[in-house]
Amino acid sequence: MKKVIVLGAALFAPVAAFAQTINVDATGGISGLVTAIQSVINVVMPLIVVIAVVVVIWGAFQIILGASDEEARKAGRSKILWGLVGVFLALSAWALVAIVVNSLSITAPANVNSVVGNVF
């Protein structure tokens, strides 16, 4: 349990270090709603992608370390598969919100492009 807490704190540290805030404008109508959703996704998605990549790496280590054990290799392959599915879904959701925002010509907050630019 202690390892899980330390790992969770280590993964959450970049978000806390950048002191990112989520601004929700309830009076902006659909534009405000989409901008709020995009702000939430821009904060949460990098964390989800990091977790998914860690799961893929964890699965690779399971395959390597359990080379003689069929069950360990099977568990490692499963972790890699689900980690890749997680990366794909997270990036798809991120792209879908960006497409909707660009299609509707909704102006995004100033920090959105900097967050996406830093990730890629």
N, C-alpha and C positions, 0 to 999 in steps of 0.2 A: 504494500500500500504506500509505503514511504517513497518507493521508486516512482510510482505513478504521479504522486504529488510533485516530486522534483521535476519529472519530465513535463508535466502540465505547466508548471511555473516557467520552465525553460522555453517552452513553445509560446507562452503568453508574453514573455519579456519584451519582444520587439514591439508589440502593440502598446504595451505600457510605456516603453521608452520613447516612442514617438508621440505619446499622449494624444492619440487620435480621438476626435469627438465625432459624434453623429448628430447632425443638425436636421431636425424634422420640422418642416414648415407645413402646418395643418391648413393654412389659409390659401395655399397655392393651387388648389384644385388638383386636376390630374397631373399637371406639371410638378406640383409639390410632392404628390404621391410617388411619381416615378423617380424624382430626384432623391426622395427619402429612401426608397428601395435601393437605388444605386449607391447611395452613401453607405447603407448597411452592408450591401454585398461587397463593396470595396474594402470594408474593414474585415469582414468575416472570410472572404474567399482566400486571401493569401494564407491564413491560418489553416483552412481546410486543405488547401493544396499541400502545405508543408506536412500535415498529418498523413495525408495519403502517400506522399513520397516516403515518409518514414516507415509506413506500413510495407511499401514495396521493398525498401532496403532491409527491413526486418525479415521479410519472407526470403530474400536472397541469402541472408545469413543463415536462416533455418535450413535452406537447401544445402548450403556449403557445409555447415557444421553437422548436419544429419545425413551425410552422403551415404552412409551404410544403412540407415533406417528409412524404410519405405514410407512409414507414417509421417516422419518429420519432413521428408521431401514433399509429400502430398500436402501437408499443412503449409509449407513454404510456398508451393505453387498457388494454393488457394489465397494466401495473403497477397501475393504479387498480383493475381488476377483482380481481387477486390480493391487493392490499392490503385491499380490502373483505371478501374471503373470509377473510383472516387475522383481521381484527377480529371478524367474525361467529363464527368458530370459537373464538377466544380467549374471547370473552364467553360463548359457549354452554358451554364447558367450565367456566368459572368459575361460571355459574349452575347447571349440573348438579351440581357438588359442593355448592353451597349448598343445593340442593333435597334432596339425599341426606342431608346433615347435619341439616337441619330436619325431614325426614320421620322420621328415626330418633331424633330428640330427643337428638342427641349434643351435649354442651356443647363449644363451640369455645374456643380460647385467647382471652384478653382482647384481644389486639392484632388479631384477625381483623376484628372489626367496625370498628375504627378505620381499618384499611387500606381496607376497602370504602367506608366513609363518606368518606374523603378523596378517593377516586377519583371518586365520583359526587357 
